Amino acid sequence: MGRQANPDIRRAFVEFSDDDTSAKCSKVRCTYCGFVRAKNTTRQIEHLQSCKEYLNSSAAQEAGQSETNGDVVNGSTTNHGGSEIYNGTRPNPNLQIQRRGPNGFKRKSDQALAASSSPIPPQSIPRVNMPSLTKHLLSKYNDAFTSATQQPFLSHAGCGTLSSNALSQWLIQDSHYARGYVSFIGSLIAKVRLPFTANSQFHVLYRTMDLLISALNNIRREMSFFEITATKYSLDLHSDTAATTPPNPICRAYLDLFAAVGSTSATLLEGMVVLWATEHCYRSAWSYAASFGNSLPPPAPSTENHILALHHALIPNWTTPAFGKFVDACRAMVDELAGAENTKVSEVQMRSEEQFAQVLWLEERFWPVVDGMGEERDGEDGGRVAEGGSGS
């Protein structure tokens, strides 16, 4: 018995004979993007998986909706467990075919024909009504986030009234944080299990790995940036006192959190939530500090090295568009990984909320406590420590 015709293929392609070639083979043209190739059902299906015009069409959306509703396909019902809240409509399950064997590459003739249409990954299909995990976390913990990112240390830094001792203590603790961050990112990379897949640059796990590698490169550049800035502005970062100052209790708690979410008992998603939370807090905190320089009358030029370092190096470094894009990429990756989770939504939210709340608690107490004059003072409780700390 011959192969049963696939209705999606018949609607999506127009068959014609190519009289210009000696082979006289049948060819097909995609009715959505105009792509032409030799007639081959498997290859046509693979083309539809990456055809942007088809994926954005009503036909693709209807096919995905039929799967979400549990329609019978090839004798079995489609059911994706309890994570539908994070997943929008999916492409037609008939199209989920992987390329196999040694023919896993396109012929040069096919590549030339397809030169005008670049492949679009299936993961980029717009998800309908997909709630954002990060949006949920920010909404639920809005007050705690504000408190963590709008501390007096930051307002004094922005106004130019922060004491040199408070800044030095923060720099020392941040250097401990940075070294712990390196191990943290390494542990997250170790959690990534890369599958064998075509077009790996589009797969969520490969892109997660790329993002983590970027984070590792970023923190190494930041460590060099600290060294250069400390030398240029004569900051107390390389003295004997700085070298022998251990992590304070809050900094130590942050390092312990990194170790916990980097352990084998925690998921990759939990670790990525912590990564995004720390980076998002960091950007928001220094943007808050920068807002004082934009809203107040310009002060007389400071002659204090630590204020010059803040306004000419430190604050500009953490409020750049490039850093903002990195933070946004972390947020998007968290939402995408949450959408790929096979566990119940309630479990995903519960674990993520625990990690996010812990980061906010630490961030609020990580900034050195200063008085109304920007001078360092003793903390009012056991959590806030006079030595201060870093953001993220």
VOPA-791783 format. One record per residue (C-alpha): x, y, z. Coordinates in pm, whole numbers, plus 50000, padded with zeros to 5 digits. Layout:
VOPA-791783
XYZ
...
***
This chain:
VOPA-791783
500005000050000
501425034549910
502185062250156
499135081150276
499125116850145
499795143450403
497095170550367
499375197350513
501985190150245
499435190349964
498085224150072
501515239650129
503265229949805
502555231949431
504075203949223
505505210648876
507915194848627
511305210948567
511935208548192
515145228648217
517145199948365
518125167048204
516775147548500
513195157948426
512405154348797
509325166948973
509765197449188
507615215849439
507245252349534
506195263849882
503035284649847
504025305150153
507615315950079
508285304349722
511045279849820
511705254149543
513215219549580
512955184249443
509815166249553
510495147449875
507885144750148
510335143350439
512305173450315
509085192650249
507975186250606
511325198250736
511015229750527
507635237850684
509205234651027
511445264150945
509265284150703
508525317050876
505595325250649
503985291450713
504545292651091
502885326951105
499925315550893
496485306351020
497005270750895
499935265251129
498125281251420
495055259251363
497275228451346
498955237851672
495605244751837
494315210551736
497295194751916
496725215752228
493105203452236
494315167252228
493285158351874
494045123351755
497115122151532
498335089851375
496255069751619
497345086351942
496205116152140
498535145052209
498975155452570
501825176052710
501335172153082
500825199953333
503045227053185
500535241052933
500455273853122
503985280753000
503435266752649
501395283052376
500235265352065
502685241151910
503325232951543
501445204651379
502725172151538
502875156751188
505805180251128
507925167951420
510335147451206
514065147151267
516595144050986
518405110651008
521375093350850
524255106650642
521945129250440
521725154050726
522935182250505
521465200750209
522875197949863
524475229149723
521655232349473
519115232749755
521145258549946
521235281149641
517475278549597
516915285949964
519375314749984
516585340250010
514855323350304
516895318050619
515675290450854
513605301051149
513845278651455
510695261151576
511415275951921
510745310851784
507075303651712
505005330151893
503485314552202
499885323652256
498845335352602
502045322352760
502455338253106
505935349753201
507555334453507
509805364953554
506825388353530
505045367753793
508045369854028
508475407453985
504775413254041
504575391754355
507725406154513
507465442054390
507965458254732
510915435954821
512525443154484
512195480754537
513735478154882
516625456954750
517505481254471
516905515454630
519145516254933
520735548055083
524165535854973
523005539454611
521405573554651
524555587054815
526635571554537
524495589254279
524555622454463
528315621454520
528065621054900
529155585154966
532175580755192
535345565155055
535325538955332
531825526855239
532795523454872
536035505354960
534205480255176
531695473954899
534485468554645
536195443354874
533025423254924
532165425054557
535545409754473
534585379854691
531235378554513
532895378754169
535085348954252
532095329654378
530175339554064
532795321953848
532225288954028
528465294554017
528405298753639
530645268453602
528185247353800
525295259053579
527215250153263
527755215553412
523955211553440
523365216853069
522745184152886
523235190852516
521185169052283
522205158651934
520155181351712
520225198951378
520555237051390
521865236151745
522125274051757
518335275051782
517965249252060
517155263152404
519885243452583
522605253552337
521525289852369
521535286452747
525105273952728
526065303352505
524525327652752
526395312053044
529665313852855
528955350852796
528325355253168
531695339253242
533455362452998
531595392353143
532655385753500
536275381053393
536205414753218
534605430153526
537365416853749
539925433353520
537815464853513
537885466453894
541655462953896
542145490453638
539655513953809
541195508254152
544645516354018
543525546853821
541595562654109
543775549754397
540955529654554
541605506754849
541275473354671
544825459754660
546025468955008
546975443555273
543755451455460
541635444355153
543505412155079
542955398655431
539315409455472
537105378455453
533555377455315
531135392455563
528115371555676
525815384655402
528415379355130
529035344555267
525295337555253
525285348154888
528125324454810
526255296854992
523195303854776
525345300454464
526645267054591
523125254954673
521555262154334
524695249254164
524455215654340
523025184354181
519855187254389
518825219654214
517555223153858
519045243853579
515955266153590
516495273853958
520075283953887
519025305753595
516405322853812
519145331954062
521435344053782
518755366253630
517615379053970
521105390154074
521845406753740
518445423653722
518835437154075
522315449453990
521205468553681
518165483253857
520205493654161
522855512353965
520205527653738
518605541054057
521965555854158
522395571253812
518935587453832
520185611754099
522785625653866
520105631553603
517545647853832
519715670554048
521515702553946
525085694453838
527355697154145
530735713154148
533355689554003
534555666154276
538215662654359
537705630654559
539005600354377
536285576554492
533525600054370
535285604054037
535525566154014
531805562654082
530625588553831
533185583053555
533645545253570
531535524153804
528005537853753
528395541853373
529755506453346
526625490553495
524055512053318
525195505952960
522795492952691
525105462952645
524645452153008
520925458152974
520765434752675
522565407752873
520095410853162
517155409652920
518625378552759
518825361853101
515185370453165
514055356652829
515995324552888
514355319353229
510915322753072
511805298952791
513255272653024
510135275553241
508045269052932
510025237652860
509555223353210
507595190853227
506675194753593
503535211153724
503345248853706
502775251554081
506065233454149
507975255353903
506585286854062
507205275154417
510875266954358
511445298854160
509755320454423
511985306054695
515145314654502
513945348954393
512875358954744
516235347554884
518135368954631
516065399654720
516635394255091
520385392255036
520515421554793
518825444955040
521415436455305
524385434455073
524805471955033
526845488455310
524665506155562
525295543855562
523905572955758
522405605355629
525855618955549
526875588655343
529175575655617
529285538955705
527555528956026
526765497456220
523755477556108
520505478956299
520095441156292
522195410356259
521615407955885
523055441355783
526745442655841
528945473355865
531385460055606
528725462455337
528835441955020
528045440554652
524955438754447
525485413054182
***
